[in-house]
């Protein structure tokens, strides 16, 4: 299966600058139009299927990208830059309160559609939430986006050795939580 | 089904960004840039060379997204010294009550989800030194203390110093830009005190010991 890009997918929706809009505004608007949906999907995984936290994460990451837009444009690895911004938003506790108190997974959502992701695989959502954030991110980047160890290390801001050990511990923990299936967790 | 497929199902479909989403993201970015400029102006005009040096030292470490210049130090530009805790004399909120707050701070937000303690505009600790200025936005947690309930399940295993704070077992995160004190208020629930102001470890513990949470709220969250 082709690994999905973390934020990729240029769909060619270039727009002209609106009245009073700077070049940065125009570029950022195009970036958000093209990539927000994919960022949100990654964020849903990074937050263990929590749609509210995922939205918070994407908003925080996009705000940081806008502030440092010129640095983002100059980055050698723009995709890596975006991944790092998402992870930093996941682990940055300083800027705001993260309302992590979610309903227990088996509960039905109050509003249809609110917990679409959890409804897709509540058992996996529950298991991912048992992992510390960076360990969860290692799983998402390695096994969903299929990044290599070096790319994952760059996204997490840790060494490659740490990625290997975190990934191994994460898989052990997931195996212990998830019910055995014919294919298991592989 | 392998892990990749399960993750794909959990991640859900890619939904295109709406015009409202895009406009809101752009607006948040523009606001953040304006805030950054205002802080830089204040640092230059009010707090002088030491504050600028502190800010430069903080933002000068590269261009990775975690070091973008909006991450100014939590308190260095606003307060030349450590804060002191004083008895809180204002009206007590319904769900969270506090015995003490840092001098010059007030309860900015209180609802069922959170308590936010922020510096009063015009106080020594405030990044907005003019008394007539609006307090910083409620969602911005720099220079503030946030208190909230959170699920132990979501947090996973916590690392830090194990303590007894008041009647609760607690864990204090290692020192960082901000610190968090997690009080175990029920088998399922942490009450987290998130401190992004200049308080010592003992002061954070004192603050936590003076925190009281409505039992009904704890029970409701822990269900």
Boltz contact constraints between the chains, C-beta under 6 A:
constraints:
  - contact:
      token1: [A, 29]
      token2: [B, 22]
      max_distance: 6.0
  - contact:
      token1: [A, 29]
      token2: [B, 26]
      max_distance: 6.0
  - contact:
      token1: [A, 32]
      token2: [B, 17]
      max_distance: 6.0
  - contact:
      token1: [A, 32]
      token2: [B, 22]
      max_distance: 6.0
  - contact:
      token1: [A, 32]
      token2: [B, 25]
      max_distance: 6.0
  - contact:
      token1: [A, 33]
      token2: [B, 17]
      max_distance: 6.0
  - contact:
      token1: [A, 33]
      token2: [B, 22]
      max_distance: 6.0
  - contact:
      token1: [A, 36]
      token2: [B, 17]
      max_distance: 6.0
  - contact:
      token1: [A, 37]
      token2: [B, 14]
      max_distance: 6.0
  - contact:
      token1: [A, 37]
      token2: [B, 15]
      max_distance: 6.0
  - contact:
      token1: [A, 37]
      token2: [B, 16]
      max_distance: 6.0
  - contact:
      token1: [A, 38]
      token2: [B, 14]
      max_distance: 6.0
  - contact:
      token1: [A, 41]
      token2: [B, 11]
      max_distance: 6.0
  - contact:
      token1: [A, 41]
      token2: [B, 14]
      max_distance: 6.0
  - contact:
      token1: [A, 44]
      token2: [B, 11]
      max_distance: 6.0
  - contact:
      token1: [A, 45]
      token2: [B, 7]
      max_distance: 6.0
  - contact:
      token1: [A, 45]
      token2: [B, 11]
      max_distance: 6.0
  - contact:
      token1: [A, 49]
      token2: [B, 10]
      max_distance: 6.0
  - contact:
      token1: [A, 62]
      token2: [B, 25]
      max_distance: 6.0
  - contact:
      token1: [A, 63]
      token2: [B, 28]
      max_distance: 6.0
  - contact:
      token1: [A, 63]
      token2: [B, 29]
      max_distance: 6.0
  - contact:
      token1: [A, 63]
      token2: [B, 32]
      max_distance: 6.0
  - contact:
      token1: [A, 64]
      token2: [B, 65]
      max_distance: 6.0
  - contact:
      token1: [A, 64]
      token2: [B, 68]
      max_distance: 6.0
  - contact:
      token1: [A, 66]
      token2: [B, 29]
      max_distance: 6.0
  - contact:
      token1: [A, 67]
      token2: [B, 32]
      max_distance: 6.0
  - contact:
      token1: [A, 67]
      token2: [B, 33]
      max_distance: 6.0
  - contact:
      token1: [A, 67]
      token2: [B, 68]
      max_distance: 6.0
  - contact:
      token1: [A, 67]
      token2: [B, 70]
      max_distance: 6.0
  - contact:
      token1: [A, 68]
      token2: [B, 68]
      max_distance: 6.0
  - contact:
      token1: [A, 71]
      token2: [B, 63]
      max_distance: 6.0
  - contact:
      token1: [A, 81]
      token2: [B, 65]
      max_distance: 6.0
  - contact:
      token1: [A, 84]
      token2: [B, 65]
      max_distance: 6.0
  - contact:
      token1: [A, 85]
      token2: [B, 65]
      max_distance: 6.0
  - contact:
      token1: [A, 88]
      token2: [B, 65]
      max_distance: 6.0
  - contact:
      token1: [A, 88]
      token2: [B, 66]
      max_distance: 6.0
  - contact:
      token1: [A, 93]
      token2: [B, 178]
      max_distance: 6.0
  - contact:
      token1: [A, 94]
      token2: [B, 177]
      max_distance: 6.0
  - contact:
      token1: [A, 94]
      token2: [B, 178]
      max_distance: 6.0
  - contact:
      token1: [A, 94]
      token2: [B, 196]
      max_distance: 6.0
  - contact:
      token1: [A, 95]
      token2: [B, 141]
      max_distance: 6.0
  - contact:
      token1: [A, 96]
      token2: [B, 139]
      max_distance: 6.0
  - contact:
      token1: [A, 96]
      token2: [B, 141]
      max_distance: 6.0
  - contact:
      token1: [A, 97]
      token2: [B, 114]
      max_distance: 6.0
  - contact:
      token1: [A, 97]
      token2: [B, 146]
      max_distance: 6.0
  - contact:
      token1: [A, 97]
      token2: [B, 148]
      max_distance: 6.0
  - contact:
      token1: [A, 99]
      token2: [B, 113]
      max_distance: 6.0
  - contact:
      token1: [A, 100]
      token2: [B, 150]
      max_distance: 6.0
  - contact:
      token1: [A, 100]
      token2: [B, 151]
      max_distance: 6.0
  - contact:
      token1: [A, 100]
      token2: [B, 154]
      max_distance: 6.0
  - contact:
      token1: [A, 101]
      token2: [B, 149]
      max_distance: 6.0
  - contact:
      token1: [A, 101]
      token2: [B, 150]
      max_distance: 6.0
  - contact:
      token1: [A, 101]
      token2: [B, 151]
      max_distance: 6.0
  - contact:
      token1: [A, 101]
      token2: [B, 221]
      max_distance: 6.0
  - contact:
      token1: [A, 116]
      token2: [B, 12]
      max_distance: 6.0
  - contact:
      token1: [A, 117]
      token2: [B, 10]
      max_distance: 6.0
  - contact:
      token1: [A, 117]
      token2: [B, 12]
      max_distance: 6.0
  - contact:
      token1: [A, 120]
      token2: [B, 9]
      max_distance: 6.0
  - contact:
      token1: [A, 120]
      token2: [B, 10]
      max_distance: 6.0
  - contact:
      token1: [A, 120]
      token2: [B, 12]
      max_distance: 6.0
  - contact:
      token1: [A, 121]
      token2: [B, 6]
      max_distance: 6.0
  - contact:
      token1: [A, 121]
      token2: [B, 9]
      max_distance: 6.0
  - contact:
      token1: [A, 121]
      token2: [B, 10]
      max_distance: 6.0
  - contact:
      token1: [A, 124]
      token2: [B, 6]
      max_distance: 6.0
  - contact:
      token1: [A, 124]
      token2: [B, 10]
      max_distance: 6.0
  - contact:
      token1: [A, 125]
      token2: [B, 10]
      max_distance: 6.0
  - contact:
      token1: [A, 129]
      token2: [B, 153]
      max_distance: 6.0
  - contact:
      token1: [A, 129]
      token2: [B, 154]
      max_distance: 6.0
  - contact:
      token1: [A, 130]
      token2: [B, 156]
      max_distance: 6.0
  - contact:
      token1: [A, 131]
      token2: [B, 156]
      max_distance: 6.0
  - contact:
      token1: [A, 132]
      token2: [B, 156]
      max_distance: 6.0
  - contact:
      token1: [A, 143]
      token2: [B, 3]
      max_distance: 6.0
  - contact:
      token1: [A, 143]
      token2: [B, 4]
      max_distance: 6.0
  - contact:
      token1: [A, 144]
      token2: [B, 7]
      max_distance: 6.0
  - contact:
      token1: [A, 183]
      token2: [B, 2]
      max_distance: 6.0
  - contact:
      token1: [A, 185]
      token2: [B, 3]
      max_distance: 6.0
  - contact:
      token1: [A, 186]
      token2: [B, 2]
      max_distance: 6.0
